[in-house]
Amino acid sequence: MIYLKCKSCGHYNELRSEFLTFCGQCEKKLENNYSEWKNKRPESNFEDFQQEVAVETNGVKTSRLTILKQRYLKQVGRRGVLLTLILVIGVAAVAGGYFGKRVVYGMIFPKLNKASLYKSWETAVIGRQALEISTPMHLGVDDKPLIPEIAQLVEYAKSYRNRGDDGMQIEVNMYSYRPNISNDLEVAGVAAADEMKKSGEISDLKYTSSPVMQSGIDALLQQGTFAFKNAIRLSFCNLLLVSGQHRWQIAIRYREDDTTASLAAQRIIKSIRIK
């Protein structure tokens, strides 16, 4: 470090810039300040001033080599700090992008409270072609416009679902197709899987499909897992039922590592009845 020595009190003032004019100790004007020195040597610069006037802590005049070395180390230090900062930000961005998403979606999909298995469940009878279902949370109306290709095939549609922060997502969709429209169970299963694949939020979909009998009606149970937005892995159950022109689809989503939600999903599936 280099200094300007005050001739009045002998204090060494750190020379950080050409604007050092007054002593930090006695507050008197420094006789060897850069402004007055520059008036006498207009062709010289601040580096020349440092070489000629500045001293180190022991009072010895600093050499030009010392000045250049200090300037170099200062610049390297700044550059090192900058590079380190960029590196830290880059690593944080990459790690944050991955782990941050996992944390966020972990909050969006919390685990189901274990108490849900033991409290009284809500049994609801919903829709014109009534479906009875028991769940640990309330299902509310969630009607949404059908895409034009589907809307022209359907006479009636109704949707219900729970809130998004209950620990699992339950959605019930009911459709009544027009008399001239084929309503096949296998086709319904393929359509349900395709809809998941095309959502843009789901990848690495793995599932099995099994024919079952539900409430005396032929049904199809799809069970598997998928990656949601490449951040968190979810399990799902899709139960599809077809009778005449009517179709029911019950979709359940929950975290793959949530054993409580897995037990609840099985119980929900077993509770479903067509009235």
SVG drawing of the C-alpha trace seen along z (x, -y; Angstrom):
<svg xmlns="http://www.w3.org/2000/svg" viewBox="-79 -25 92 82">
<polyline fill="none" stroke="black" stroke-width="0.4" points="0.0,0.0 1.3,-3.5 0.7,-6.8 1.1,-10.5 2.9,-11.7 1.5,-14.8 4.3,-17.3 2.3,-19.0 1.6,-15.9 3.5,-13.1 0.4,-11.0 0.5,-8.6 -2.6,-9.0 -3.5,-6.1 -3.3,-7.2 -6.3,-5.7 -6.9,-8.3 -5.7,-11.6 -8.4,-13.4 -6.6,-13.0 -6.1,-16.7 -6.5,-16.9 -4.8,-14.9 -7.1,-12.4 -5.4,-13.0 -5.0,-16.8 -7.3,-17.8 -4.7,-20.2 -4.1,-20.5 -1.4,-18.2 1.4,-20.1 2.2,-17.3 -1.3,-16.8 -1.7,-15.7 -3.7,-18.8 -0.8,-21.2 1.8,-18.8 0.0,-18.5 0.0,-22.3 3.7,-22.3 4.0,-19.3 1.1,-19.4 2.7,-16.8 2.9,-14.2 0.2,-11.8 -0.9,-10.2 1.5,-7.3 4.4,-9.7 3.0,-11.4 2.9,-8.1 6.4,-7.3 7.8,-10.7 5.8,-11.6 4.2,-8.4 5.8,-6.5 5.3,-3.1 4.5,-2.7 8.2,-2.8 8.6,-6.2 10.6,-4.9 9.6,-6.2 7.8,-3.6 9.3,-2.4 7.6,-2.4 7.8,1.4 6.0,1.4 3.3,-0.8 2.8,1.3 2.8,4.5 0.2,3.1 -1.9,1.9 -1.6,5.3 -2.5,7.2 -5.5,4.8 -6.7,5.5 -6.1,9.3 -7.9,9.2 -10.9,7.5 -10.9,9.8 -10.6,12.8 -13.5,11.6 -15.5,11.0 -14.7,14.4 -15.4,16.1 -18.7,14.3 -19.6,15.3 -18.7,18.9 -20.8,18.9 -23.8,17.4 -23.4,19.9 -23.2,22.9 -26.1,21.5 -28.2,21.0 -27.6,24.6 -28.1,26.1 -30.9,23.7 -32.6,24.5 -32.6,28.2 -32.9,28.2 -34.9,25.0 -37.5,26.5 -37.6,29.6 -38.2,27.5 -40.9,25.4 -42.8,28.4 -42.3,30.3 -44.3,27.4 -46.9,27.6 -47.2,31.4 -46.9,31.9 -47.3,35.3 -50.8,36.3 -51.3,35.9 -51.4,39.3 -54.4,38.2 -56.4,38.2 -56.6,42.0 -58.4,41.9 -60.7,39.0 -64.2,39.1 -64.2,38.9 -66.6,37.0 -68.9,39.0 -70.3,37.1 -72.8,38.1 -72.0,35.9 -73.1,35.4 -76.2,36.1 -75.1,39.7 -74.4,39.9 -71.1,41.1 -70.5,41.7 -67.0,41.2 -65.5,41.0 -62.4,38.7 -60.5,37.2 -61.1,33.7 -63.9,31.8 -64.4,32.0 -65.8,28.8 -67.0,28.1 -64.2,27.5 -65.9,27.2 -63.7,26.1 -64.3,25.6 -63.7,28.7 -61.5,28.5 -63.6,28.1 -62.7,31.6 -64.2,33.1 -67.0,30.6 -68.8,31.6 -68.9,35.3 -70.3,34.6 -73.8,33.7 -72.9,33.3 -69.7,32.8 -69.0,32.2 -65.8,31.9 -65.0,31.9 -61.7,31.6 -60.2,30.7 -57.9,27.8 -54.3,28.0 -52.7,28.0 -54.4,31.1 -51.5,33.5 -53.0,35.2 -55.0,34.1 -58.3,35.8 -60.2,35.0 -63.5,36.5 -64.6,36.0 -68.0,37.2 -69.0,37.2 -72.2,38.2 -71.4,38.8 -73.9,38.3 -75.8,41.4 -73.8,41.8 -70.4,41.7 -68.6,44.8 -67.7,44.9 -65.1,47.7 -63.3,48.5 -59.9,49.3 -60.1,46.1 -60.9,44.2 -57.7,45.7 -55.5,44.7 -57.0,41.2 -56.3,40.7 -52.7,41.7 -52.2,39.6 -53.6,36.6 -51.0,37.0 -48.2,37.3 -49.3,34.2 -49.7,32.0 -46.2,30.6 -45.6,30.9 -45.2,34.7 -42.2,36.8 -40.9,40.3 -44.4,41.7 -44.5,45.4 -47.7,47.2 -49.7,50.5 -53.3,50.9 -55.6,53.5 -59.2,54.3 -61.3,54.3 -65.0,54.6 -66.3,51.5 -69.8,51.3 -70.9,53.9 -69.4,52.0 -66.4,52.8 -63.5,50.5 -59.9,49.8 -57.3,49.0 -54.1,47.3 -51.4,47.0 -47.9,45.6 -45.5,42.7 -44.2,39.7 -41.8,36.8 -43.6,33.5 -41.7,30.6 -38.5,32.6 -38.6,31.6 -40.6,34.1 -41.8,37.6 -45.5,38.3 -47.6,41.4 -51.0,41.6 -54.2,43.7 -56.7,43.3 -59.9,45.2 -62.0,45.2 -65.6,46.6 -67.8,46.8 -71.5,47.6 -73.4,47.0 -72.8,43.4 -71.5,42.4 -67.9,42.2 -66.4,41.5 -62.7,40.7 -61.2,40.5 -57.6,39.2 -55.6,39.2 -52.1,37.7 -49.7,37.7 -46.0,37.9 -44.2,41.1 -42.6,41.3 -45.9,40.7 -47.0,44.1 -50.0,42.4 -51.3,41.0 -50.9,44.4 -53.1,46.1 -55.6,43.2 -55.7,43.6 -56.5,47.3 -59.3,46.6 -60.7,43.8 -60.8,46.2 -62.6,48.8 -65.2,46.3 -66.4,45.4 -69.9,46.4 -72.1,45.6 -75.6,45.0"/>
</svg>
